[in-house]
Every structure is written in C-alpha cells, then in structure tokens.
Amino acid sequence: MADWLLIRLARAPGAPASWLVADGAGRIVLPQREGPLSQAGELAGSHRVCVLVPAADVVIAEADVPVKSGTKVQQIVPFALEEQLAEDVESLHFAVGRRPPDAARTPVAVVSRASMDEWLAQLRDAGIVPLAVFAESEWLPLNPGQAVGLLDVDCAIVRPASRLPVTMPIDALAEALELLRPPADQLAADRTGSGLLLYTGAAEWHQHSQEVEAIRDRFDGIKVQLLTEGPLALLAQQLPLAMKSAIDLLQGPYAPATSLASSVKVWRAAAVLLAALIGLHAVGSAVELVALGRAEHRVNVAIERTFRAAMPGEHNAIDARSRMEQRLASLRGGGSASGLLAALVALHAAAGALELVELGRAEHRANVAIERTFRAAMPGEHNAVDARSRMEQRLASLRSGGSGSGLLAALDALARARAGTDGTDLQALTFRDGTLELEVSAPSPEALDRLSRNLRAIGWEAGLTAARTAGSHYEGRIQIKPGGVT
C-alpha cells in the first residue's frame, strides 16, 4: 500500500468527486476519474487515502502562540483567533500546523464542525477511511520568487510569494489578484512587481481573461497554464511536500482513532500468535533435548554396565569401548586366558558386542534428532558439529546484543533500544527481506530520533522514513536492519 488514493471532494452537494492514484513522489499511477464517491471506495481498500476538501470552506490563518505551549496549543489557538473570525469558536474546528523554524507565528486551519461532519459522513457511507484530510488551497504549488493563482469554477485560490494561500469567490477575482502584488515597501525598493503564474481551466480563462489582462502591467510578467482535466493532477504533484508542510484536519476529536485502534488490535493479535509460535517451538525443542539427554544417559549406563560385566577386574570405565576391543583382540590372539574361562569371556564379549551395536544405533538416532533440532533453530547454519553448545552460544549472543539477524534478533534489538525512550508506543510492525518496519507513536520528534540513535548505537541500521503530527503526539515510520546489510 505504498501508493495514495487522492480524492478531491466537490463543494456542491451531490456533485461528482474526482480522484486519482499517485505514488509517494506525486507521480500519477492511475489517471483521474470522476463520479460518485462509492466508485472511489472500490480503490480505498488497497491504497492509503488522502482527501482534499474545498478551499472556500477552510480558512488558513496564523496565530500568536507561545513556543513552549506544548499540548495546550489546541486550547490556546481558538482564543488567539477569536477576533478574526465571524463565527462562534465553539462551532469551529481548529487544526494546528508546524511552525517553520524562522517563523514567529503558527499556521492554523479553521473549518466549521458541521462541514467536517458532513465530509466524513460522505466518506464513511462510501466505505472510505482517510488517513489525512487537507484543504486543497494548501496543495497549490509554492514558488518562493513568484505569486501563484488558481481559477476554479466558483473560487480563486491565490498564494503570494512565500506566504499563506487565500481563497476568495471568483466574483472577487480583481481583489484576489491584488493580494498577489508585493507590499508597497518592496515595490518602492524593487520598482517592479513579482511575476504571476496562473493555473486555470479553458472555460474559466475564457470567462476571466480580460480581468487578468487588465492588471498585467502590475506584475513582472504573467504566465498562464491551462488545465485540461481540472486541478487535481496539478495538486497531486505537491503530494510529497504537502504531506510534510500542509495542515492535516484530522486532529483533536477528528483524529483517526478508529483506524489506529484497529491497527493496534491487529498488531496485538499478530504479536500473540508470534509469541505462541516461539513458545511452542522452544518448549518442543526443550522437551526433545531433555529426551535426548535421557537417552544419552541410558547409553552411557549401558556401556558402563557391559564394560564391567566383560571386564570385572576393571573399576575405571573411562574409554570403555577401545579397552574392550583391546581385550577381545588379546583373547583372539592367544592371550593368557584359556579354557572355559576364555570361552565364557568370549561369549560374554560377543553378547556385549551385540548390545553395543544396538546402543550404537540408538546413539545414531539421538545424533540425527539433535542435528534436526539444531537446523530448525539455526536455519543459516549448515555444519551441525557440536550442535548443543553452539545453540547455547547463539542464544547468549542474541541476549547480549550480538550480531544476530532475522526477526528474533530485530525484536531483541528493538526491546533494548526502547529501554531509553520513555513514552514511545509501538503501533504496527512488518518484517520483510531482513528489514523490520515499525509504526511508532512518541511524545515528540526527539523521542523518535532518540529511538533511531539507540538502534544505531547497538549496531543496527535505523532510519526515520516518515513522521507526522497526530493530535498531541507524533507518529513516525522507522526501518531497521542489521548493520552492514544493504
């Protein structure tokens, strides 16, 4: 599920939605389609879902919020913006964005709770559960040295150079374009306006081209780019940047708690099954090793009993087999024993030899069982010599942070790395081709980075591949694999 299903909701009730599938870099995988949301829902089960809502229904503003306000920022923002809003703050939903390092104010998206409820209900009825919801205005391309505008059917979205986007009714196009001009002090210094890049459909350009041409002399050039199939393909190109910088509306009471709970339940079920499998294998191996140990003890007792019966004068049973063979060779070669005693000794030795043959077979079966257990527990090892001691060394190595690989080693490394990162919570894990991918929740970005550093400190390659704000905490994706593996 690496690709994204990008859905653009229509503003008018009952109007068709548009959607396409793009990869993580914003490249289109499946072309744009239009129709009822239920048709888009057919693709939702196999893709991550991102929804763009009408720009005219979302206000993008900036709030003066103390830098160290922490998790209380959701409570402070409504009062910081109250005087700028015409509606009662109790009926509005506030989503807080990330403050840029060089900025003095915090970006905030404001939308009515009624609109949020209506959008999510439409998606839910179509069987769609989004991972993120954004105002489409924030996906307008950002050009640091140039103003950007988008003419849509009923609204104009404008983004002054390096500033927040503004959405106005299409009837107020002249006022919207006026917002794109640089401030008066900058005009006085440069004696020229900034350039304007304007995206528009053919019908919109035909209707409003005269208004745009009337102010051409106020800009340092105007470039018009026609969109033949609507703005969704243009907005999709901004996917990798927008996922990092745009404001996700699914915060606070609208955070995707249901999908998160489902992921936790699935992970817990998988963890329980994995633990049961590991425990069953360990118990089975332990029982087999105990049985083999008892068989080995019986073999040793039988060898010693046969030795003492064949050689009653010997009290030391060390190296019994070779000493019995030497004694038999001495008897066959005409040693000092003779008569009935020699015959009885020979007869007893022959019976002992038969018992030794049977014991040898039992010993062979024990060795085969030990080797089978060894190969099941250590699939990468082909040489089973001294299996029991090597298995004990391997387990000791994993417990002490050795260079083991595979899922067990990765889980062991993760457990040791999390010991120094309080507040981190494992949401999901996937193991494939020697790489363990984790979904981790943490109280801060520093906690995610500290977990990655701890893994690298114990010899594992670890990288934070994605991170996002989820309410009062942060969620990130970390990939780990053994050090030296590419």
C-alpha positions in Angstrom: 0.0 0.0 0.0 2.7 2.5 -0.9 0.5 4.4 -3.4 -2.0 7.1 -2.4 -5.7 7.4 -3.5 -6.1 11.2 -3.7 -9.7 12.3 -3.6 -11.0 15.8 -4.3 -14.4 16.5 -2.8 -16.8 18.7 -4.7 -18.3 21.8 -2.9 -21.8 21.5 -4.2 -23.9 18.7 -2.5 -24.4 15.8 -4.9 -21.8 16.9 -7.4 -19.3 14.2 -8.5 -16.0 13.8 -6.8 -12.7 13.4 -8.7 -9.8 11.0 -7.8 -6.6 9.5 -9.0 -3.8 7.2 -7.7 -0.3 8.6 -7.2 2.9 7.2 -5.7 4.8 8.8 -2.8 6.6 11.2 -5.2 3.4 12.6 -6.7 3.7 10.6 -10.0 0.3 9.6 -11.3 -0.2 5.8 -11.3 -3.9 5.6 -12.3 -5.4 8.6 -14.2 -8.0 10.9 -12.9 -11.7 9.8 -12.8 -14.9 11.5 -11.8 -18.1 10.1 -10.4 -19.8 9.2 -7.1 -17.7 8.5 -4.1 -18.8 4.9 -4.0 -16.7 4.3 -7.1 -13.6 5.7 -5.4 -14.4 3.5 -2.4 -13.6 0.5 -4.6 -9.9 1.6 -4.6 -9.7 2.6 -0.9 -9.1 -0.9 0.4 -5.8 -1.3 -1.5 -4.4 2.2 -1.1 -3.7 4.9 1.5 -6.4 7.6 1.3 -5.8 11.3 1.3 -8.8 13.7 0.9 -8.7 17.3 -0.4 -11.7 19.4 0.8 -13.0 22.6 -0.9 -10.7 25.6 -0.3 -13.6 28.0 0.2 -14.7 26.2 3.3 -11.4 26.3 5.1 -9.6 29.4 6.4 -5.8 29.3 6.6 -4.6 31.8 9.3 -1.7 32.4 11.6 -1.9 32.6 15.4 0.5 34.1 18.0 1.1 31.1 20.2 3.9 30.7 22.8 6.6 28.4 21.5 6.6 26.4 24.7 2.8 25.9 24.9 3.2 22.2 24.0 0.0 20.1 24.0 -2.1 23.2 25.2 -1.8 24.8 21.8 -5.2 23.3 20.8 -6.8 25.1 23.7 -5.0 28.4 23.1 -5.5 28.8 19.3 -9.3 29.4 19.3 -8.9 32.4 21.7 -5.9 33.7 19.7 -8.0 33.9 16.5 -11.4 34.7 18.1 -11.4 38.3 17.0 -10.5 37.4 13.4 -13.5 35.1 12.9 -17.1 35.9 12.4 -18.5 32.6 13.7 -18.6 31.3 17.3 -15.4 29.4 18.0 -17.5 26.7 19.7 -18.8 25.8 16.3 -15.4 25.7 14.6 -12.7 23.1 14.4 -9.1 24.3 14.7 -6.2 22.2 13.2 -2.7 23.4 14.1 0.2 23.1 11.7 4.0 23.0 12.2 5.7 26.3 12.8 8.6 26.9 10.4 11.9 27.4 12.3 12.3 31.0 11.1 8.6 32.0 11.6 7.1 33.9 14.6 3.5 32.6 14.2 1.9 29.2 14.0 -0.2 28.3 10.9 -3.8 27.2 11.7 -6.6 25.8 9.5 -10.1 26.7 10.6 -13.3 24.9 9.4 -16.8 24.5 10.7 -17.5 21.3 12.6 -20.7 20.9 10.5 -18.6 20.7 7.3 -16.1 18.2 8.9 -19.0 16.0 10.0 -20.6 16.2 6.6 -17.4 15.3 4.7 -16.6 12.4 7.0 -20.1 11.1 6.8 -20.0 11.1 2.9 -16.7 9.2 3.0 -17.9 6.8 5.6 -21.0 6.0 3.5 -18.8 5.2 0.6 -16.6 2.9 2.7 -13.6 5.3 2.7 -11.5 5.8 5.8 -8.9 8.6 5.1 -5.5 8.8 6.7 -5.3 12.5 6.1 -7.6 15.4 5.1 -6.3 18.7 3.8 -7.7 22.0 2.4 -7.0 22.0 -1.3 -5.6 25.5 -1.1 -2.6 24.3 0.8 -1.7 22.0 -2.1 -1.3 24.9 -4.5 2.3 25.0 -5.7 4.6 27.2 -3.6 7.1 29.3 -5.6 9.4 31.4 -3.4 10.1 34.0 -6.1 6.7 34.1 -7.8 3.0 34.5 -6.9 0.7 31.6 -7.8 -3.0 31.6 -8.6 -5.7 29.0 -9.5 -9.0 29.9 -11.1 -11.7 27.3 -10.3 -15.4 27.2 -11.2 -16.6 29.3 -8.2 -13.5 30.5 -6.4 -10.0 31.8 -6.9 -7.1 30.5 -4.8 -4.1 32.8 -4.6 -0.7 32.3 -2.9 1.6 35.3 -2.6 5.3 34.6 -2.8 6.4 32.7 0.3 3.0 33.4 2.1 -0.1 31.5 3.1 -2.8 30.8 0.5 -6.0 32.8 0.4 -9.4 31.7 -1.2 -11.9 34.2 -2.5 -15.1 34.0 -4.6 -14.5 34.1 -8.3 -16.6 37.3 -8.5 -13.9 39.0 -6.4 -11.1 38.0 -8.8 -9.7 41.5 -9.1 -9.3 41.8 -5.3 -7.8 38.3 -5.1 -5.2 39.2 -7.8 -4.5 42.5 -5.9 -3.4 40.4 -2.9 -0.7 38.8 -5.1 1.2 42.1 -5.6 4.2 42.7 -3.3 3.9 45.1 -0.3 4.3 48.8 -1.1 7.7 49.0 0.6 9.0 46.1 -1.6 7.6 47.8 -4.7 9.3 51.0 -3.8 12.6 49.2 -3.4 12.4 47.0 -6.5 10.3 49.3 -8.7 8.7 46.2 -10.1 6.1 43.7 -9.1 6.7 39.9 -8.8 5.8 37.5 -11.6 2.5 35.7 -11.6 1.9 32.0 -12.5 -1.8 31.4 -13.1 -3.4 28.0 -13.5 -6.9 27.9 -15.0 -9.3 25.7 -16.9 -10.2 26.7 -20.5 -13.7 27.8 -19.6 -12.5 29.8 -16.6 -9.8 31.6 -18.7 -12.3 32.4 -21.5 -14.6 34.0 -18.9 -12.0 35.9 -16.9 -9.1 36.6 -19.2 -10.0 40.2 -19.7 -9.8 40.8 -15.9 -6.3 39.2 -15.8 -5.0 41.1 -18.8 -6.2 44.4 -17.3 -3.7 44.1 -14.5 -0.8 42.6 -16.5 1.2 45.8 -16.1 1.1 45.4 -12.3 3.2 42.2 -12.4 6.6 41.4 -13.8 5.1 39.1 -16.4 2.1 36.7 -16.2 2.3 33.1 -17.3 -1.0 31.3 -17.9 -1.1 27.5 -17.8 -4.3 25.8 -18.9 -5.5 22.7 -17.0 -7.4 20.4 -19.4 -8.7 18.0 -16.8 -9.1 20.1 -13.7 -6.6 21.0 -11.0 -6.3 17.5 -9.3 -3.4 16.3 -11.4 -1.6 19.6 -10.6 -2.3 19.3 -6.9 -1.1 15.6 -6.9 2.4 16.8 -7.9 2.7 18.5 -4.5 2.0 15.3 -2.5 5.5 14.7 -1.0 5.9 18.3 0.1 2.3 18.8 1.2 2.4 15.7 3.4 5.2 17.4 5.4 4.1 21.0 5.5 0.3 21.2 5.0 -2.1 21.1 7.9 -3.9 17.8 8.4 -7.5 18.5 9.5 -7.8 15.1 11.3 -6.8 16.4 14.7 -8.4 16.6 18.1 -11.9 15.0 18.0 -11.4 14.1 14.4 -8.1 12.2 14.8 -8.4 8.7 13.2 -8.7 6.9 16.5 -10.8 4.0 15.0 -8.2 3.1 12.4 -5.5 3.4 14.9 -7.3 1.1 17.3 -7.8 -1.4 14.5 -4.1 -1.4 13.8 -3.3 -1.9 17.4 -5.7 -4.9 17.6 -4.2 -6.4 14.5 -0.7 -5.9 15.9 -1.6 -7.4 19.2 -3.2 -10.5 17.6 0.0 -10.9 15.4 2.2 -10.5 18.5 0.2 -13.1 20.5 0.4 -15.6 17.6 4.2 -14.9 17.2 4.8 -15.3 20.9 2.8 -18.5 21.0 4.7 -19.9 18.0 8.1 -19.1 19.5 7.0 -20.5 22.9 5.7 -23.7 21.3 8.9 -24.2 19.3 11.0 -23.5 22.4 9.0 -26.0 24.5 9.2 -28.6 21.8 12.9 -28.2 21.4 13.4 -28.3 25.2 11.4 -31.5 25.5 13.3 -33.1 22.7 16.6 -32.1 24.2 15.6 -33.5 27.6 14.5 -36.8 25.9 17.8 -37.0 24.0 19.7 -36.2 27.2 18.0 -39.1 29.0 18.7 -41.4 26.0 22.3 -40.4 26.1 22.4 -41.2 29.9 20.9 -44.6 29.3 23.5 -45.3 26.6 26.3 -44.3 28.9 24.9 -46.5 31.7 24.5 -49.5 29.3 28.1 -49.1 28.0 29.5 -49.0 31.6 27.4 -52.0 32.7 28.6 -54.0 29.7 32.2 -53.0 30.3 32.1 -54.0 33.9 30.4 -57.3 33.1 33.0 -58.1 30.4 36.0 -56.9 32.4 35.1 -57.5 36.1 38.6 -56.6 37.3 38.4 -53.1 35.9 36.9 -50.3 38.1 37.7 -47.4 35.9 35.2 -47.2 32.9 37.0 -44.4 31.0 37.3 -45.2 27.2 35.4 -48.4 27.7 34.9 -49.3 24.1 38.5 -49.3 23.0 39.7 -51.1 26.1 37.1 -53.8 25.5 38.3 -54.1 21.8 41.9 -54.5 23.0 40.9 -57.2 25.5 39.0 -59.1 22.7 42.0 -58.8 20.4 44.2 -60.2 23.2 41.9 -63.2 23.6 41.7 -63.9 19.9 45.4 -63.7 19.6 46.1 -66.3 22.2 46.5 -64.3 25.3 46.9 -65.7 28.8 43.3 -66.6 29.2 42.3 -70.2 28.2 39.8 -73.0 28.7 36.3 -72.4 29.9 37.0 -69.0 31.3 38.3 -67.8 28.0 35.3 -69.3 26.2 32.9 -67.6 28.7 34.7 -64.3 28.4 34.5 -64.6 24.6 30.8 -65.5 24.8 30.1 -62.6 27.2 32.1 -60.2 25.0 30.1 -61.3 21.9 26.8 -60.6 23.7 28.2 -57.3 24.8 29.2 -56.5 21.3 25.6 -57.1 20.1 24.4 -54.7 22.8 27.0 -52.2 21.7 25.7 -52.4 18.2 22.1 -51.7 19.4 23.4 -48.9 21.6 25.4 -47.5 18.6 22.1 -47.4 16.6 20.4 -45.6 19.4 23.2 -43.1 19.6 22.9 -42.5 15.8 19.2 -41.8 16.2 19.9 -39.4 19.0 22.6 -37.6 16.9 20.1 -37.3 14.0 17.4 -35.8 16.3 19.9 -33.3 17.8 21.0 -32.3 14.3 17.4 -31.8 13.2 16.6 -29.6 16.2 19.8 -27.6 15.6 19.0 -27.0 11.9 15.4 -25.9 12.8 16.6 -23.4 15.4 19.6 -22.1 13.3 18.5 -22.3 9.6 21.5 -20.4 8.4 24.0 -23.0 9.8 24.9 -25.9 7.6 27.6 -27.5 9.8 25.9 -29.3 12.8 29.1 -30.3 14.6 28.8 -29.7 18.4 25.2 -28.6 17.9 24.1 -28.2 21.6 26.9 -25.9 22.7 26.6 -23.8 19.5 22.9 -23.3 20.1 23.6 -22.1 23.6 26.3 -19.7 22.4 23.9 -18.3 19.8 21.2 -17.6 22.4 23.7 -16.0 24.7 24.9 -13.8 21.8 21.4 -12.6 21.0 20.7 -11.8 24.6 24.0 -9.8 24.9 23.4 -7.8 21.7 25.5 -9.9 19.3 25.4 -9.7 15.5 22.4 -12.0 15.0 19.9 -11.3 12.2 16.3 -12.2 11.5 13.1 -11.3 13.2 14.1 -12.6 16.7 17.3 -10.5 16.6 15.5 -7.4 15.4 12.8 -7.7 18.1 15.6 -8.2 20.7 17.4 -5.1 19.4 14.1 -3.1 19.4 13.4 -4.0 23.0 16.8 -2.9 24.2 16.6 0.4 22.2 13.2 1.3 23.6 14.6 1.0 27.2 15.9 4.6 26.9 12.9 6.2 25.2 10.1 6.7 27.6 6.6 7.3 26.1 7.2 5.5 22.8 4.4 3.2 21.7 4.7 0.5 19.0 1.6 0.7 16.7 2.5 -1.8 14.0 5.4 -3.8 12.5 6.2 -5.5 9.2 9.1 -7.8 8.6 10.2 -8.5 5.0 13.6 -9.4 3.4 15.5 -8.9 6.6 14.1 -5.4 7.2 11.8 -4.6 10.2 9.5 -1.6 9.5 7.9 -0.1 12.6 5.0 2.3 13.1 5.8 4.2 16.3 4.0 6.8 18.4 6.0 9.2 20.5 5.5 12.3 22.6 7.9 14.3 20.5 10.1 14.2 17.3 13.1 14.0 19.6 11.9 10.7 21.0 11.6 9.2 17.5 15.1 10.3 16.7 16.4 9.0 20.0 14.9 5.6 19.3 16.7 5.5 15.9 20.0 6.6 17.5 19.7 3.9 20.2 19.3 1.2 17.4 22.3 2.5 15.5 24.3 2.6 18.8 23.9 -1.2 19.2 25.0 -2.0 15.6 21.7 -1.7 13.6 21.0 0.5 10.6 17.9 2.6 11.5 16.3 5.4 9.6 13.2 7.6 10.2 11.4 7.4 6.8 8.2 9.4 7.7 6.8 11.5 10.6 3.5 13.4 11.2 1.6 15.1 13.9 -1.3 13.1 15.3 -3.2 15.2 17.9 -0.9 15.8 20.9 1.7 13.3 19.9 3.8 12.3 16.9 3.8 9.2 14.7 6.7 8.0 12.6 7.8 5.1 10.5 11.3 3.6 11.2 13.1 0.9 9.1 15.8 -1.2 10.8 18.1 -3.9 9.5 21.3 -5.5 10.6 24.4 -3.3 10.3 26.3 -3.9 7.1 23.3 -5.2 5.1 22.4 -3.2 2.0 
